[in-house]
Amino acid sequence: MNASEAGSLEPPLLAFSFARRLTAEGLGTALLLAVVIGSGIMGERLAGGNDAIALLGNTLATGAALVVLIAVFGPISGAHFNPVVTLAFAIRREIAPAAALAYVAVQLVAAVLGVWLAHLMFAEPILQVSTKLRAGPAQGLSEFVATFGLVATILGTLRFRPAFTPMAVGLYISAAYWFTASTSFANPAVTLARCLSDTFAGIAPASALFIAAQIAGALVALAVFGWLLKESHGAAKPRLGRGSAARLSSR
C-alpha cells in the first residue's frame, strides 16, 4: 500500500532517529491495513449484497488513505509500507541492507496489527483465516502488472514531480483495484496480513503464492525504469534525496 514533499527528503529523513523512522513505518502500515480491511467490512455490510458497491467503497477509502498516510509519514520514514518498495530502494542503494530488513520486519508485524485493529472496530473475531481464494495464472499476472505499475509510479513521480507522489500512488492503486483481476494487492505485507481476515478484503493463504509475482513485477519495473529514467551523459541531475520512495504502497 511514497515520498511526497516538493524537493529533497534527505534533510527531514536525517532529522529523525532510526527508532522514530521504524515507528512511523509501523504506524503507517498498520493504519493502511485497518483502512483496507475496515472499509471492506463496512462496504460489504452496507452494499446489500452488491459486490461492485462494496468494492467501490473499499477502493475510495484505500486510495484516499494512501494519499494521507504517505503525506504524513513520508517525511519521517519515507512511507514505504511495502516490502517490495523497500527492496527496490535497497537495490538502488537508497536504504542500507540492515535498515531495509528492519523496515520489512516492522511492515509485516504492523500489517497484522492493522488487520486485528479493523476486526476490533467492527466487533469481528480477532483471529481469523480467510477462505477467499484468489488463485490462478490470471491472478498472478494481475499482481505482476499491479506491482510493476506501482513501482513505475513511484520512480517516475519521484524523478520528475516528487510533490505529486502521494496523489499519484493513491490514484494508481484506486485504478488498479478495478483494472486487475486480483484487485491489486501489490504488497507482500498486505497480502500476508489479509490472509488473517475472513472478510470482504481477505485472501486465502493458498492464494498468497502470488507474492512471487509481486516481487517479479517490482524487479522488472526497477530494471525498466532504471534504464528509462537514466540521464544522458552530462545532463544535470536533480537531487531527490536518499530513501524518498513513494512507498507504497500499496496496499
C-alpha positions as CSV (number, residue, x, y, z in Angstrom):
1,M,0.0,0.0,0.0
2,N,5.9,7.5,-1.2
3,A,7.9,10.4,-0.5
4,S,5.9,13.3,-1.2
5,E,7.3,16.7,-0.4
6,A,8.5,19.1,-3.0
7,G,12.2,18.9,-3.2
8,S,14.6,16.6,-1.4
9,L,13.5,14.4,1.5
10,E,17.1,14.0,2.7
11,P,17.1,16.7,5.4
12,P,13.9,15.6,7.2
13,L,14.8,11.9,7.0
14,L,18.2,12.6,8.6
15,A,16.5,14.7,11.3
16,F,14.7,11.6,12.7
17,S,16.2,8.8,14.6
18,F,16.0,5.3,13.2
19,A,13.6,4.3,16.0
20,R,11.2,7.1,15.0
21,R,11.5,6.1,11.4
22,L,10.6,2.5,12.2
23,T,7.7,3.7,14.4
24,A,6.4,5.8,11.6
25,E,6.7,2.9,9.1
26,G,4.8,0.7,11.5
27,L,2.1,3.2,12.3
28,G,1.5,3.9,8.6
29,T,1.4,0.2,7.6
30,A,-1.0,-0.6,10.4
31,L,-3.3,2.2,9.6
32,L,-3.3,1.3,5.9
33,L,-4.4,-2.3,6.7
34,A,-7.0,-1.0,9.1
35,V,-8.4,1.1,6.2
36,V,-8.3,-1.8,3.7
37,I,-10.0,-4.3,6.0
38,G,-12.3,-1.9,7.8
39,S,-13.6,-0.3,4.6
40,G,-14.1,-3.8,3.1
41,I,-16.2,-4.8,6.1
42,M,-18.2,-1.6,6.0
43,G,-18.7,-1.7,2.3
44,E,-20.0,-5.3,2.4
45,R,-22.4,-4.6,5.3
46,L,-23.9,-1.6,3.6
47,A,-23.9,-2.8,0.0
48,G,-26.8,-5.2,0.4
49,G,-25.0,-8.0,-1.5
50,N,-23.8,-5.8,-4.3
51,D,-20.1,-6.6,-4.6
52,A,-19.4,-3.8,-7.0
53,I,-20.7,-1.2,-4.5
54,A,-18.6,-2.8,-1.7
55,L,-15.5,-2.8,-3.9
56,L,-16.1,0.8,-4.8
57,G,-16.2,1.8,-1.1
58,N,-13.1,-0.2,-0.4
59,T,-11.3,1.4,-3.4
60,L,-12.2,5.0,-2.4
61,A,-11.2,4.6,1.2
62,T,-7.9,2.9,0.4
63,G,-6.9,5.4,-2.3
64,A,-7.7,8.3,-0.1
65,A,-5.9,6.9,2.9
66,L,-2.8,6.2,0.9
67,V,-2.5,9.9,-0.1
68,V,-2.9,11.0,3.5
69,L,-0.6,8.4,5.0
70,I,2.2,9.0,2.5
71,A,2.0,12.7,3.1
72,V,2.1,12.3,6.9
73,F,4.7,9.6,7.3
74,G,6.8,10.3,4.1
75,P,9.0,13.0,5.7
76,I,9.8,10.7,8.7
77,S,10.3,7.2,7.3
78,G,9.9,7.6,3.5
79,A,6.5,5.8,3.9
80,H,7.3,2.6,2.1
81,F,4.6,0.4,3.8
82,N,5.5,-2.3,1.4
83,P,8.4,-4.8,1.3
84,V,8.9,-4.7,-2.4
85,V,9.2,-0.9,-2.4
86,T,11.8,-1.3,0.4
87,L,13.5,-4.0,-1.7
88,A,13.6,-1.7,-4.7
89,F,15.2,1.2,-2.8
90,A,17.7,-1.2,-1.2
91,I,18.7,-2.3,-4.7
92,R,19.1,1.3,-5.6
93,R,21.3,1.8,-2.5
94,E,18.9,4.4,-1.1
95,I,18.5,2.4,2.1
96,A,21.1,0.3,3.8
97,P,20.5,-3.5,3.8
98,A,20.2,-3.7,7.6
99,A,17.7,-0.9,7.7
100,A,15.8,-2.5,4.9
101,L,15.4,-5.7,6.8
102,A,14.2,-3.8,9.8
103,Y,11.7,-1.9,7.7
104,V,10.3,-5.2,6.2
105,A,10.0,-6.8,9.7
106,V,8.1,-3.8,11.0
107,Q,5.9,-3.8,7.9
108,L,4.9,-7.4,8.4
109,V,4.1,-7.1,12.1
110,A,2.3,-3.8,11.7
111,A,0.2,-5.1,8.9
112,V,-1.1,-7.9,11.1
113,L,-1.8,-5.5,13.9
114,G,-3.8,-3.3,11.5
115,V,-6.0,-6.2,10.5
116,W,-6.7,-7.0,14.1
117,L,-7.5,-3.4,14.8
118,A,-10.1,-3.4,12.0
119,H,-11.6,-6.6,13.4
120,L,-11.9,-5.0,16.8
121,M,-13.5,-1.8,15.4
122,F,-16.2,-3.9,13.7
123,A,-16.7,-6.4,16.5
124,E,-15.3,-9.2,14.4
125,P,-13.4,-12.2,15.9
126,I,-9.8,-11.0,16.1
127,L,-8.2,-14.3,15.0
128,Q,-9.4,-15.4,11.6
129,V,-8.1,-17.2,8.5
130,S,-9.5,-16.2,5.1
131,T,-11.3,-18.7,2.9
132,K,-11.5,-16.4,-0.2
133,L,-9.5,-18.0,-3.0
134,R,-7.7,-15.7,-5.4
135,A,-5.6,-18.2,-7.3
136,G,-4.6,-18.9,-10.9
137,P,-2.4,-17.6,-13.7
138,A,-4.7,-14.5,-14.3
139,Q,-4.3,-13.5,-10.7
140,G,-0.6,-13.9,-10.8
141,L,-0.3,-11.8,-13.9
142,S,-2.6,-9.2,-12.4
143,E,-0.3,-8.9,-9.4
144,F,2.8,-8.7,-11.6
145,V,1.1,-5.8,-13.6
146,A,-0.2,-4.1,-10.4
147,T,3.2,-4.1,-8.7
148,F,5.1,-3.1,-11.9
149,G,2.8,-0.1,-12.2
150,L,3.1,0.8,-8.6
151,V,6.9,0.8,-8.7
152,A,6.8,2.7,-12.0
153,T,4.5,5.3,-10.5
154,I,6.9,5.8,-7.6
155,L,10.1,6.0,-9.6
156,G,8.6,8.2,-12.3
157,T,7.0,10.8,-10.0
158,L,9.9,10.9,-7.6
159,R,12.2,11.6,-10.6
160,F,10.2,14.5,-12.0
161,R,7.3,15.5,-9.7
162,P,8.0,14.3,-6.1
163,A,5.3,16.5,-4.6
164,F,2.8,14.6,-6.6
165,T,3.9,11.2,-5.5
166,P,1.3,10.7,-2.7
167,M,-1.6,11.6,-5.0
168,A,-0.2,9.5,-7.9
169,V,0.1,6.4,-5.7
170,G,-3.4,6.8,-4.3
171,L,-4.8,7.3,-7.8
172,Y,-2.9,4.4,-9.3
173,I,-4.0,2.0,-6.6
174,S,-7.6,3.2,-6.9
175,A,-7.5,2.4,-10.6
176,A,-5.7,-0.9,-10.2
177,Y,-8.4,-2.1,-7.8
178,W,-10.6,-2.2,-10.9
179,F,-8.4,-3.0,-13.9
180,T,-6.7,-6.0,-12.4
181,A,-8.4,-9.3,-11.7
182,S,-6.7,-9.5,-8.3
183,T,-7.9,-6.1,-7.2
184,S,-4.2,-5.0,-6.9
185,F,-2.7,-6.1,-3.6
186,A,0.8,-5.2,-5.0
187,N,2.3,-5.6,-1.5
188,P,3.6,-8.8,0.2
189,A,2.9,-7.5,3.8
190,V,-0.6,-6.6,2.9
191,T,-1.1,-9.9,1.2
192,L,0.1,-12.0,4.2
193,A,-1.9,-9.9,6.6
194,R,-5.1,-10.2,4.6
195,C,-4.8,-13.9,4.9
196,L,-5.8,-13.4,8.6
197,S,-9.1,-11.8,7.8
198,D,-12.1,-13.8,6.5
199,T,-13.9,-10.7,5.4
200,F,-14.5,-8.9,2.1
201,A,-10.8,-7.9,1.6
202,G,-9.4,-11.3,2.8
203,I,-7.4,-13.8,0.8
204,A,-6.9,-17.5,1.4
205,P,-3.4,-18.4,2.5
206,A,-3.1,-20.8,-0.5
207,S,-3.6,-17.8,-2.8
208,A,-0.7,-15.8,-1.3
209,L,1.7,-17.6,-3.6
210,F,1.3,-14.7,-6.0
211,I,3.7,-12.8,-3.8
212,A,6.3,-14.2,-6.2
213,A,4.5,-12.3,-9.0
214,Q,4.7,-9.1,-6.9
215,I,8.4,-9.4,-6.4
216,A,8.9,-10.1,-10.1
217,G,6.8,-7.1,-11.1
218,A,8.8,-4.8,-8.8
219,L,12.2,-6.1,-10.1
220,V,11.2,-5.7,-13.7
221,A,9.9,-2.2,-13.1
222,L,13.1,-1.3,-11.4
223,A,15.1,-2.5,-14.3
224,V,12.9,-0.9,-17.0
225,F,12.6,2.5,-15.3
226,G,16.3,2.4,-14.2
227,W,17.0,2.4,-17.9
228,L,14.2,4.6,-19.0
229,L,14.9,7.4,-16.5
230,K,18.7,7.2,-16.8
231,E,20.0,10.6,-17.9
232,S,22.2,11.1,-20.9
233,H,25.9,11.7,-20.2
234,G,26.5,15.3,-19.0
235,A,22.8,16.0,-18.2
236,A,22.1,17.8,-14.9
237,K,20.6,15.5,-12.3
238,P,18.0,16.9,-9.8
239,R,18.6,16.0,-6.2
240,L,15.9,13.8,-4.8
241,G,17.4,12.6,-1.5
242,R,18.0,9.2,0.0
243,G,15.1,6.9,0.8
244,S,12.5,9.2,-0.8
245,A,10.3,6.4,-2.0
246,A,6.7,6.7,-2.8
247,R,6.4,3.8,-0.6
248,L,3.7,2.4,-1.1
249,S,2.1,1.4,-1.3
250,S,0.4,-0.1,-1.7
251,R,-1.8,-1.6,-0.3
